[in-house]
Amino acid sequence: MNKIFYIMGKSATGKDTIYSKILQKCDWLKTIVLYTTRPMRNGEVEGITYHFCDNKQLEVLAEMNKIVESRTYHTDKVIGLMLQ
């Protein structure tokens, strides 16, 4: 049976560094590209960093039973105002 290993943690905790080192030593591992509905950030590449999709596309994947796990993150936008 195949297994999926997932490295997760807070931002800037070294996930990418650990991931790179594991791939260097375990060339038999295959990578997967996750899907996200959040907007693409600077430096990210479609199909490499993530597959970027909208909520409608996510619903279609769910109807096709293609989703292994789904998470929702609730974040607040911070808006700075300069008052004069």
Chimera marker file (.cmm) of the C-alpha trace (Angstrom):
<marker_set name="trace">
<marker id="1" x="0.000" y="0.000" z="0.000" r="1" g="1" b="0" radius="0.5"/>
<marker id="2" x="1.273" y="3.460" z="-0.879" r="1" g="1" b="0" radius="0.5"/>
<marker id="3" x="1.546" y="6.071" z="1.834" r="1" g="1" b="0" radius="0.5"/>
<marker id="4" x="1.354" y="9.840" z="1.800" r="1" g="1" b="0" radius="0.5"/>
<marker id="5" x="3.694" y="11.768" z="4.079" r="1" g="1" b="0" radius="0.5"/>
<marker id="6" x="2.949" y="15.406" z="4.755" r="1" g="1" b="0" radius="0.5"/>
<marker id="7" x="5.188" y="17.967" z="6.427" r="1" g="1" b="0" radius="0.5"/>
<marker id="8" x="3.250" y="20.731" z="8.110" r="1" g="1" b="0" radius="0.5"/>
<marker id="9" x="3.994" y="23.520" z="10.498" r="1" g="1" b="0" radius="0.5"/>
<marker id="10" x="3.864" y="27.251" z="10.984" r="1" g="1" b="0" radius="0.5"/>
<marker id="11" x="5.424" y="29.630" z="8.496" r="1" g="1" b="0" radius="0.5"/>
<marker id="12" x="9.211" y="29.948" z="8.581" r="1" g="1" b="0" radius="0.5"/>
<marker id="13" x="9.788" y="26.814" z="10.696" r="1" g="1" b="0" radius="0.5"/>
<marker id="14" x="11.992" y="25.062" z="8.132" r="1" g="1" b="0" radius="0.5"/>
<marker id="15" x="9.485" y="22.829" z="6.337" r="1" g="1" b="0" radius="0.5"/>
<marker id="16" x="10.965" y="23.485" z="2.898" r="1" g="1" b="0" radius="0.5"/>
<marker id="17" x="14.497" y="22.864" z="4.165" r="1" g="1" b="0" radius="0.5"/>
<marker id="18" x="13.532" y="19.535" z="5.729" r="1" g="1" b="0" radius="0.5"/>
<marker id="19" x="11.574" y="18.592" z="2.594" r="1" g="1" b="0" radius="0.5"/>
<marker id="20" x="14.575" y="19.301" z="0.338" r="1" g="1" b="0" radius="0.5"/>
<marker id="21" x="16.927" y="17.264" z="2.515" r="1" g="1" b="0" radius="0.5"/>
<marker id="22" x="14.531" y="14.295" z="2.617" r="1" g="1" b="0" radius="0.5"/>
<marker id="23" x="14.188" y="14.345" z="-1.190" r="1" g="1" b="0" radius="0.5"/>
<marker id="24" x="18.001" y="14.389" z="-1.564" r="1" g="1" b="0" radius="0.5"/>
<marker id="25" x="18.380" y="11.260" z="0.564" r="1" g="1" b="0" radius="0.5"/>
<marker id="26" x="15.234" y="9.381" z="-0.512" r="1" g="1" b="0" radius="0.5"/>
<marker id="27" x="15.126" y="9.552" z="-4.294" r="1" g="1" b="0" radius="0.5"/>
<marker id="28" x="12.448" y="6.841" z="-4.324" r="1" g="1" b="0" radius="0.5"/>
<marker id="29" x="9.895" y="9.293" z="-2.897" r="1" g="1" b="0" radius="0.5"/>
<marker id="30" x="7.494" y="10.956" z="-5.306" r="1" g="1" b="0" radius="0.5"/>
<marker id="31" x="6.118" y="14.426" z="-4.786" r="1" g="1" b="0" radius="0.5"/>
<marker id="32" x="2.542" y="15.600" z="-5.079" r="1" g="1" b="0" radius="0.5"/>
<marker id="33" x="1.295" y="19.102" z="-5.723" r="1" g="1" b="0" radius="0.5"/>
<marker id="34" x="-1.546" y="20.196" z="-3.465" r="1" g="1" b="0" radius="0.5"/>
<marker id="35" x="-4.530" y="22.326" z="-4.461" r="1" g="1" b="0" radius="0.5"/>
<marker id="36" x="-5.429" y="25.621" z="-2.820" r="1" g="1" b="0" radius="0.5"/>
<marker id="37" x="-8.165" y="28.199" z="-3.267" r="1" g="1" b="0" radius="0.5"/>
<marker id="38" x="-6.072" y="31.038" z="-1.900" r="1" g="1" b="0" radius="0.5"/>
<marker id="39" x="-4.590" y="33.593" z="-4.285" r="1" g="1" b="0" radius="0.5"/>
<marker id="40" x="-1.146" y="32.952" z="-5.733" r="1" g="1" b="0" radius="0.5"/>
<marker id="41" x="1.666" y="34.779" z="-3.932" r="1" g="1" b="0" radius="0.5"/>
<marker id="42" x="4.747" y="36.350" z="-5.489" r="1" g="1" b="0" radius="0.5"/>
<marker id="43" x="7.253" y="33.704" z="-6.525" r="1" g="1" b="0" radius="0.5"/>
<marker id="44" x="4.753" y="30.842" z="-6.582" r="1" g="1" b="0" radius="0.5"/>
<marker id="45" x="4.294" y="28.830" z="-9.767" r="1" g="1" b="0" radius="0.5"/>
<marker id="46" x="1.103" y="27.066" z="-10.862" r="1" g="1" b="0" radius="0.5"/>
<marker id="47" x="1.595" y="23.315" z="-10.822" r="1" g="1" b="0" radius="0.5"/>
<marker id="48" x="4.829" y="23.498" z="-8.843" r="1" g="1" b="0" radius="0.5"/>
<marker id="49" x="4.021" y="25.360" z="-5.636" r="1" g="1" b="0" radius="0.5"/>
<marker id="50" x="0.310" y="24.484" z="-5.726" r="1" g="1" b="0" radius="0.5"/>
<marker id="51" x="-2.501" y="23.946" z="-8.161" r="1" g="1" b="0" radius="0.5"/>
<marker id="52" x="-4.496" y="27.143" z="-7.722" r="1" g="1" b="0" radius="0.5"/>
<marker id="53" x="-8.230" y="26.705" z="-8.139" r="1" g="1" b="0" radius="0.5"/>
<marker id="54" x="-11.443" y="28.463" z="-7.216" r="1" g="1" b="0" radius="0.5"/>
<marker id="55" x="-14.248" y="27.205" z="-4.982" r="1" g="1" b="0" radius="0.5"/>
<marker id="56" x="-16.228" y="25.877" z="-7.970" r="1" g="1" b="0" radius="0.5"/>
<marker id="57" x="-13.294" y="23.733" z="-9.104" r="1" g="1" b="0" radius="0.5"/>
<marker id="58" x="-12.919" y="22.478" z="-5.526" r="1" g="1" b="0" radius="0.5"/>
<marker id="59" x="-16.582" y="21.453" z="-5.478" r="1" g="1" b="0" radius="0.5"/>
<marker id="60" x="-16.098" y="19.494" z="-8.720" r="1" g="1" b="0" radius="0.5"/>
<marker id="61" x="-13.100" y="17.655" z="-7.231" r="1" g="1" b="0" radius="0.5"/>
<marker id="62" x="-15.154" y="16.854" z="-4.132" r="1" g="1" b="0" radius="0.5"/>
<marker id="63" x="-18.032" y="15.479" z="-6.236" r="1" g="1" b="0" radius="0.5"/>
<marker id="64" x="-15.518" y="13.233" z="-8.016" r="1" g="1" b="0" radius="0.5"/>
<marker id="65" x="-14.207" y="11.944" z="-4.643" r="1" g="1" b="0" radius="0.5"/>
<marker id="66" x="-10.740" y="13.274" z="-5.494" r="1" g="1" b="0" radius="0.5"/>
<marker id="67" x="-10.127" y="15.054" z="-2.174" r="1" g="1" b="0" radius="0.5"/>
<marker id="68" x="-8.100" y="13.251" z="0.472" r="1" g="1" b="0" radius="0.5"/>
<marker id="69" x="-8.220" y="16.035" z="3.039" r="1" g="1" b="0" radius="0.5"/>
<marker id="70" x="-9.619" y="19.541" z="3.147" r="1" g="1" b="0" radius="0.5"/>
<marker id="71" x="-8.811" y="22.334" z="5.568" r="1" g="1" b="0" radius="0.5"/>
<marker id="72" x="-10.243" y="25.762" z="6.095" r="1" g="1" b="0" radius="0.5"/>
<marker id="73" x="-8.187" y="28.557" z="7.535" r="1" g="1" b="0" radius="0.5"/>
<marker id="74" x="-9.876" y="31.631" z="8.943" r="1" g="1" b="0" radius="0.5"/>
<marker id="75" x="-7.651" y="34.642" z="8.746" r="1" g="1" b="0" radius="0.5"/>
<marker id="76" x="-8.280" y="38.307" z="9.340" r="1" g="1" b="0" radius="0.5"/>
<marker id="77" x="-7.059" y="40.943" z="6.973" r="1" g="1" b="0" radius="0.5"/>
<marker id="78" x="-5.253" y="43.792" z="8.652" r="1" g="1" b="0" radius="0.5"/>
<marker id="79" x="-5.853" y="47.150" z="7.086" r="1" g="1" b="0" radius="0.5"/>
<marker id="80" x="-3.610" y="50.016" z="8.054" r="1" g="1" b="0" radius="0.5"/>
<marker id="81" x="-4.979" y="53.516" z="7.823" r="1" g="1" b="0" radius="0.5"/>
<marker id="82" x="-2.884" y="56.617" z="7.959" r="1" g="1" b="0" radius="0.5"/>
<marker id="83" x="-4.795" y="59.441" z="9.529" r="1" g="1" b="0" radius="0.5"/>
<marker id="84" x="-3.680" y="62.984" z="8.939" r="1" g="1" b="0" radius="0.5"/>
<link id1="1" id2="2" r="1" g="1" b="0" radius="0.2"/>
<link id1="2" id2="3" r="1" g="1" b="0" radius="0.2"/>
<link id1="3" id2="4" r="1" g="1" b="0" radius="0.2"/>
<link id1="4" id2="5" r="1" g="1" b="0" radius="0.2"/>
<link id1="5" id2="6" r="1" g="1" b="0" radius="0.2"/>
<link id1="6" id2="7" r="1" g="1" b="0" radius="0.2"/>
<link id1="7" id2="8" r="1" g="1" b="0" radius="0.2"/>
<link id1="8" id2="9" r="1" g="1" b="0" radius="0.2"/>
<link id1="9" id2="10" r="1" g="1" b="0" radius="0.2"/>
<link id1="10" id2="11" r="1" g="1" b="0" radius="0.2"/>
<link id1="11" id2="12" r="1" g="1" b="0" radius="0.2"/>
<link id1="12" id2="13" r="1" g="1" b="0" radius="0.2"/>
<link id1="13" id2="14" r="1" g="1" b="0" radius="0.2"/>
<link id1="14" id2="15" r="1" g="1" b="0" radius="0.2"/>
<link id1="15" id2="16" r="1" g="1" b="0" radius="0.2"/>
<link id1="16" id2="17" r="1" g="1" b="0" radius="0.2"/>
<link id1="17" id2="18" r="1" g="1" b="0" radius="0.2"/>
<link id1="18" id2="19" r="1" g="1" b="0" radius="0.2"/>
<link id1="19" id2="20" r="1" g="1" b="0" radius="0.2"/>
<link id1="20" id2="21" r="1" g="1" b="0" radius="0.2"/>
<link id1="21" id2="22" r="1" g="1" b="0" radius="0.2"/>
<link id1="22" id2="23" r="1" g="1" b="0" radius="0.2"/>
<link id1="23" id2="24" r="1" g="1" b="0" radius="0.2"/>
<link id1="24" id2="25" r="1" g="1" b="0" radius="0.2"/>
<link id1="25" id2="26" r="1" g="1" b="0" radius="0.2"/>
<link id1="26" id2="27" r="1" g="1" b="0" radius="0.2"/>
<link id1="27" id2="28" r="1" g="1" b="0" radius="0.2"/>
<link id1="28" id2="29" r="1" g="1" b="0" radius="0.2"/>
<link id1="29" id2="30" r="1" g="1" b="0" radius="0.2"/>
<link id1="30" id2="31" r="1" g="1" b="0" radius="0.2"/>
<link id1="31" id2="32" r="1" g="1" b="0" radius="0.2"/>
<link id1="32" id2="33" r="1" g="1" b="0" radius="0.2"/>
<link id1="33" id2="34" r="1" g="1" b="0" radius="0.2"/>
<link id1="34" id2="35" r="1" g="1" b="0" radius="0.2"/>
<link id1="35" id2="36" r="1" g="1" b="0" radius="0.2"/>
<link id1="36" id2="37" r="1" g="1" b="0" radius="0.2"/>
<link id1="37" id2="38" r="1" g="1" b="0" radius="0.2"/>
<link id1="38" id2="39" r="1" g="1" b="0" radius="0.2"/>
<link id1="39" id2="40" r="1" g="1" b="0" radius="0.2"/>
<link id1="40" id2="41" r="1" g="1" b="0" radius="0.2"/>
<link id1="41" id2="42" r="1" g="1" b="0" radius="0.2"/>
<link id1="42" id2="43" r="1" g="1" b="0" radius="0.2"/>
<link id1="43" id2="44" r="1" g="1" b="0" radius="0.2"/>
<link id1="44" id2="45" r="1" g="1" b="0" radius="0.2"/>
<link id1="45" id2="46" r="1" g="1" b="0" radius="0.2"/>
<link id1="46" id2="47" r="1" g="1" b="0" radius="0.2"/>
<link id1="47" id2="48" r="1" g="1" b="0" radius="0.2"/>
<link id1="48" id2="49" r="1" g="1" b="0" radius="0.2"/>
<link id1="49" id2="50" r="1" g="1" b="0" radius="0.2"/>
<link id1="50" id2="51" r="1" g="1" b="0" radius="0.2"/>
<link id1="51" id2="52" r="1" g="1" b="0" radius="0.2"/>
<link id1="52" id2="53" r="1" g="1" b="0" radius="0.2"/>
<link id1="53" id2="54" r="1" g="1" b="0" radius="0.2"/>
<link id1="54" id2="55" r="1" g="1" b="0" radius="0.2"/>
<link id1="55" id2="56" r="1" g="1" b="0" radius="0.2"/>
<link id1="56" id2="57" r="1" g="1" b="0" radius="0.2"/>
<link id1="57" id2="58" r="1" g="1" b="0" radius="0.2"/>
<link id1="58" id2="59" r="1" g="1" b="0" radius="0.2"/>
<link id1="59" id2="60" r="1" g="1" b="0" radius="0.2"/>
<link id1="60" id2="61" r="1" g="1" b="0" radius="0.2"/>
<link id1="61" id2="62" r="1" g="1" b="0" radius="0.2"/>
<link id1="62" id2="63" r="1" g="1" b="0" radius="0.2"/>
<link id1="63" id2="64" r="1" g="1" b="0" radius="0.2"/>
<link id1="64" id2="65" r="1" g="1" b="0" radius="0.2"/>
<link id1="65" id2="66" r="1" g="1" b="0" radius="0.2"/>
<link id1="66" id2="67" r="1" g="1" b="0" radius="0.2"/>
<link id1="67" id2="68" r="1" g="1" b="0" radius="0.2"/>
<link id1="68" id2="69" r="1" g="1" b="0" radius="0.2"/>
<link id1="69" id2="70" r="1" g="1" b="0" radius="0.2"/>
<link id1="70" id2="71" r="1" g="1" b="0" radius="0.2"/>
<link id1="71" id2="72" r="1" g="1" b="0" radius="0.2"/>
<link id1="72" id2="73" r="1" g="1" b="0" radius="0.2"/>
<link id1="73" id2="74" r="1" g="1" b="0" radius="0.2"/>
<link id1="74" id2="75" r="1" g="1" b="0" radius="0.2"/>
<link id1="75" id2="76" r="1" g="1" b="0" radius="0.2"/>
<link id1="76" id2="77" r="1" g="1" b="0" radius="0.2"/>
<link id1="77" id2="78" r="1" g="1" b="0" radius="0.2"/>
<link id1="78" id2="79" r="1" g="1" b="0" radius="0.2"/>
<link id1="79" id2="80" r="1" g="1" b="0" radius="0.2"/>
<link id1="80" id2="81" r="1" g="1" b="0" radius="0.2"/>
<link id1="81" id2="82" r="1" g="1" b="0" radius="0.2"/>
<link id1="82" id2="83" r="1" g="1" b="0" radius="0.2"/>
<link id1="83" id2="84" r="1" g="1" b="0" radius="0.2"/>
</marker_set>
